[in-house]
Amino acid sequence: MAVSSAVLVLRALGVGDLLTAVPALRALRAAYPGERLVLAAPEQLRDLVGLIDAVDELLPTPGLGELAWPGPPPRLAVNLHGSGPESIHDLLDTDPAELLTHRHPDFPDVPGLDWRDDVHEVDRWCRLVEYHHVEADRSALHLPVPPGPSPAPDAVVVHPGAAFPARRWPPERFATVVRDLAARGHRVVLTGSAAERDLAASIAEAAGLGEDAVLAGRTGLAELAALVAGAALVVCGDTGVGHLATAFGTPSVLLFGPTPPRLWGPPPSAQQHGDIRGSAPGRGLRHPEPPPKHIVLWAGNVGDPHGTEPDGGLLLLGEERVLAATRSALEMRVAHG
C-alpha cells in the first residue's frame, strides 16, 4: 500500500495538554516542511488548534480507541499522547511507515524513548522529537491573539474550577480574592464550564458581584481564549486556563497543588516562585529582565492530582498569600506595561 505524505500526531486530550505540546508540534513542522501535519485531537479544541501555525489539519479524535485515520498510511505517526499501550496501539493501527513513541513493554519490537516521570510536560515531548533527531525549542509556546473580540477586555479573569477536586482551591477563598480585586476597582469575571456555572455564581454572589460577572458556561473556547489574551490578569489553579495565559503572555497568579510547577508550570524564565516553605536555593523570588509574568504559588507538597478532595498542600495557600500575589502582579503590569 502506498504511504501518504502526512505526519500524524496523536494528542487526544485537553487544553493544557495541547498547549504544552506546541513546541514539539512546531519542531515537527520545521523538520517536515513539505508534509501535511495532521493532529488527532478532540473537535472542541478546533478554535485553539487553528492558532497553532504548525498544524495543517485537525482530525477529530475524542480519545483513545477513537482514532479513525481516513487515508493511506502516514509516513510518520507521532505519539504525543502518552506512554501507551493504548496510544501506541491506536497509531500502529494506521500502519505508519515509521512510529515515534515512548517505549512500552507490551510492544517489545517497537523502539522508543524511555518514559520519565521527572520532566516537565513541555520537555517530555521535546525530548521525544529530539530522540527522532528533530531540534526543538522549548520556549516556542506563544500563540497569536485570537481573531475575535474579548467578552470582557482588560478584566481580571478568575477561574475557580479544575478537572479534579484535588486541584480546586476552596470557593470561599476565591470569593475573598474576588471581593478584594473588585474593591480595588478591577473588573472581575469568573469563567468555567457549564458544569461549573453554579460554582462561579456562588463565588460572585459571596463577593458581592452581579450575574454579569459570571461567564462560566457562556463562552466557547474561542471566546475564552480571546478573554484570556485580553485580560489584565488570570487567577486560577493548575488548569488549561493557566496554560492559555502562558500561551498569550497574559500575567497570571497560579495556585499549584498537588502537582509541582516544575512539571506543569510556565517556563522557569517566566515564573516568579511563591514557595511558602521559604527561599530554598533556586526557588526564591527572581527578577530577571524582562520581569516574569507568572507568579506561581506552591506549598511544596506532592500528592494525587486526581484526588477527590482538595489537596492538603493546596490548602496551605492562604488568602493573604494569594491577595499579595494578585496585587504584585497587577502592580508589575502597570510598572512595565
C-alpha positions in Angstrom: 0.0 0.0 0.0 1.2 3.5 -0.8 2.3 5.7 2.0 0.8 9.2 2.3 3.0 12.3 2.8 1.2 13.0 6.1 2.7 13.3 9.6 0.1 12.1 12.0 0.3 13.4 15.6 -1.9 11.9 18.4 -2.7 14.2 21.4 -6.4 13.5 22.1 -6.5 15.3 25.5 -7.4 18.7 26.9 -6.5 22.4 26.5 -3.4 22.3 28.7 -2.2 19.1 27.2 -2.5 20.6 23.7 -0.6 23.8 24.7 2.3 22.0 26.3 2.8 20.1 23.0 3.1 23.2 20.9 6.9 23.4 20.9 7.1 19.7 19.8 4.5 20.3 17.1 6.5 23.3 15.8 9.6 21.2 15.8 7.9 18.6 13.7 6.6 21.3 11.3 10.1 22.6 10.8 11.5 19.1 10.3 8.9 18.2 7.7 8.1 21.4 5.9 6.6 19.8 2.8 4.4 17.3 4.7 0.8 17.7 5.8 0.8 17.7 9.6 -2.4 16.2 11.0 -3.3 16.5 14.7 -5.6 13.9 16.1 -7.3 15.8 19.0 -10.8 16.5 20.2 -13.1 18.5 18.0 -13.8 21.0 20.8 -10.2 22.2 20.5 -10.6 23.3 16.9 -10.5 27.0 17.5 -7.4 26.7 19.6 -5.7 24.3 17.1 -6.4 26.9 14.4 -4.0 29.3 16.2 -1.1 26.8 16.1 0.9 27.6 13.0 2.4 24.0 12.9 -0.9 22.2 12.3 -2.4 21.8 8.8 -5.4 19.8 9.8 -7.4 18.6 12.8 -8.6 15.0 12.8 -11.4 14.9 15.3 -10.4 12.3 17.9 -12.4 12.3 21.2 -9.9 10.0 23.0 -8.1 6.7 22.9 -9.6 4.0 20.8 -11.3 6.5 18.6 -8.6 7.4 16.1 -10.0 7.0 12.6 -7.3 7.6 10.0 -9.0 8.1 6.7 -6.3 7.7 4.0 -3.2 5.8 3.1 -0.8 5.1 5.9 1.1 8.2 7.2 4.8 8.4 6.6 5.3 9.2 10.3 3.0 8.7 13.3 4.0 10.5 16.5 2.7 9.6 19.9 2.4 12.8 21.9 -0.4 11.4 23.9 1.3 9.2 26.5 3.4 6.1 27.0 0.9 3.6 25.9 -0.1 0.9 25.4 -3.5 2.2 24.1 -2.0 5.2 22.3 0.7 3.0 20.7 -1.9 0.5 19.6 -4.1 3.3 18.0 -1.2 4.6 16.0 0.0 1.2 14.9 -3.5 0.6 13.5 -2.8 3.3 11.0 0.1 1.2 9.6 2.6 4.1 9.6 5.8 3.8 7.7 7.5 4.9 10.9 6.3 5.4 14.5 7.8 7.8 17.0 6.8 7.0 20.6 8.0 6.2 24.1 8.9 2.6 24.7 6.4 0.2 26.3 6.9 -3.4 27.4 3.7 -4.5 25.7 5.4 -3.7 22.4 8.9 -5.1 22.7 9.5 -4.8 18.9 8.7 -1.1 18.8 11.7 1.1 19.6 11.2 4.2 21.6 12.4 6.7 24.2 12.3 5.6 27.9 9.5 7.3 29.8 10.4 9.6 32.6 8.2 10.9 35.4 10.5 13.7 36.5 10.5 16.0 33.4 8.3 19.0 32.6 5.5 18.2 30.2 6.9 20.5 27.5 10.3 19.0 27.9 8.8 15.5 27.7 7.6 15.9 24.2 10.6 18.0 23.0 12.8 15.1 24.2 10.7 12.7 22.2 11.1 14.6 18.9 14.8 15.1 19.7 15.1 11.3 20.0 14.0 11.4 16.4 16.9 13.8 15.6 14.5 16.8 15.4 15.6 20.0 17.1 13.1 21.5 19.4 12.7 25.0 21.0 11.1 24.6 24.5 10.3 28.3 24.6 8.1 28.2 21.5 4.9 28.3 23.5 3.3 31.5 22.4 0.2 31.8 20.2 -1.1 34.8 18.3 -4.0 36.7 19.8 -7.3 35.1 18.7 -9.2 37.0 16.0 -12.5 37.5 17.9 -13.2 40.3 20.5 -12.8 39.7 24.2 -16.1 39.4 26.1 -14.5 41.5 28.9 -11.4 43.4 27.8 -8.8 44.2 30.4 -10.7 42.3 33.1 -9.2 40.1 35.8 -10.2 36.6 34.9 -10.7 34.2 37.9 -11.1 30.6 37.0 -12.0 28.6 40.2 -12.6 25.2 38.7 -10.3 22.3 37.8 -10.7 18.9 36.4 -10.4 17.2 39.8 -11.2 18.3 43.3 -7.6 17.9 44.4 -6.7 20.9 42.3 -9.6 23.2 43.4 -8.8 25.9 45.9 -11.8 26.4 48.2 -14.6 28.7 46.7 -14.8 30.8 49.9 -11.1 31.7 49.5 -11.7 32.6 45.8 -14.6 34.8 47.0 -12.2 36.7 49.3 -9.8 37.3 46.4 -12.6 38.4 44.0 -14.0 40.8 46.6 -10.6 42.4 47.2 -10.0 42.8 43.4 -13.4 44.4 42.9 -12.9 46.7 45.8 -9.7 48.0 44.3 -11.5 48.9 41.1 -10.8 46.0 38.9 -13.5 44.4 36.7 -13.6 40.7 37.6 -15.2 37.9 35.6 -15.4 34.3 36.6 -15.0 31.6 34.0 -15.6 27.8 33.8 -17.6 25.1 32.1 -21.3 24.9 32.1 -21.0 22.3 34.9 -19.0 24.9 36.9 -21.5 27.8 36.5 -23.1 27.3 39.9 -19.6 27.3 41.5 -18.8 30.6 39.7 -22.2 32.1 40.5 -21.8 31.3 44.2 -18.4 32.9 44.3 -19.7 36.0 42.5 -22.6 36.3 45.0 -20.3 35.9 48.0 -18.0 38.6 46.7 -20.9 41.0 46.0 -20.7 40.8 42.2 -23.7 40.7 39.8 -24.6 37.9 37.4 -22.9 39.8 34.6 -19.6 38.8 36.2 -20.3 35.1 35.7 -19.1 34.0 32.3 -18.9 30.3 33.2 -20.9 28.2 30.7 -21.4 31.2 28.5 -18.1 31.2 26.5 -16.9 28.8 23.9 -13.2 28.0 23.6 -12.6 30.8 21.1 -14.2 33.4 23.4 -12.4 32.1 26.4 -9.1 32.3 24.5 -9.9 35.9 23.5 -10.8 36.7 27.0 -7.6 35.4 28.5 -5.5 37.0 25.7 -7.0 40.4 26.5 -7.1 40.1 30.3 -5.3 42.2 32.8 -4.6 39.1 35.0 -5.6 35.5 35.2 -6.0 33.8 38.6 -6.5 30.1 38.6 -5.3 26.7 39.7 -3.3 24.1 37.7 -5.7 24.2 34.7 -5.8 24.7 31.0 -6.7 28.4 31.5 -3.3 28.8 33.2 -1.7 27.4 30.0 -3.7 29.8 27.9 -2.2 32.7 30.0 1.3 31.4 29.2 0.5 31.0 25.5 -0.8 34.6 25.2 1.7 36.2 27.6 -1.0 37.3 30.0 0.1 37.9 33.6 -1.2 35.2 35.9 -1.3 34.0 39.5 -1.2 30.2 39.5 -2.2 28.1 42.5 -0.4 24.8 42.3 -1.0 21.6 44.3 -0.7 18.7 44.3 1.4 18.7 41.1 4.7 20.7 41.3 5.0 23.6 38.8 8.4 22.2 37.7 6.3 19.6 35.9 3.4 21.6 34.6 4.0 25.3 35.2 5.1 28.1 32.9 8.7 28.1 31.7 11.0 28.8 34.6 12.2 32.1 33.0 8.6 33.4 33.0 7.9 32.5 36.7 8.2 34.2 40.0 8.1 31.5 42.7 6.0 31.9 45.8 7.2 28.8 47.6 5.6 29.2 51.1 8.3 27.0 52.6 10.9 29.8 52.2 13.7 30.6 49.9 15.3 27.3 49.1 18.1 27.6 46.5 16.7 28.2 43.1 13.2 28.7 44.4 13.4 32.3 45.7 11.7 35.3 44.2 13.6 36.2 41.0 13.6 39.4 39.0 15.2 38.8 35.6 14.8 41.3 32.7 12.1 41.4 31.5 10.2 40.6 34.7 8.4 37.3 34.8 4.7 37.4 34.1 3.5 34.4 36.1 3.5 34.2 39.9 3.5 30.6 40.9 2.3 29.6 44.4 3.1 26.1 45.6 3.4 24.8 49.1 5.9 22.1 48.2 3.6 19.2 48.8 3.2 16.5 46.1 0.0 14.5 46.0 -2.6 12.8 43.8 -3.7 15.2 41.1 -6.8 13.1 40.6 -7.9 13.1 44.2 -11.5 13.6 45.3 -10.7 16.2 48.0 -8.7 19.4 47.9 -5.0 18.6 48.2 -3.5 19.4 51.6 -0.7 21.3 50.0 -3.1 23.5 48.0 -5.0 24.3 51.2 -1.7 25.6 52.7 -2.0 28.5 50.3 -3.8 31.1 52.4 -5.9 34.0 51.2 -3.4 36.7 52.2 -0.7 34.9 50.1 -2.9 34.9 47.0 -4.1 38.5 47.6 -0.5 39.7 47.9 0.4 37.9 44.6 -2.5 39.5 42.7 -1.5 42.9 43.9 2.1 42.3 43.0 1.1 41.0 39.5 -1.1 44.0 38.8 1.4 46.5 40.0 4.1 44.9 37.9 1.8 45.1 34.8 1.3 48.8 35.4 5.0 49.4 36.0 6.3 47.5 33.0 3.4 47.9 30.6 
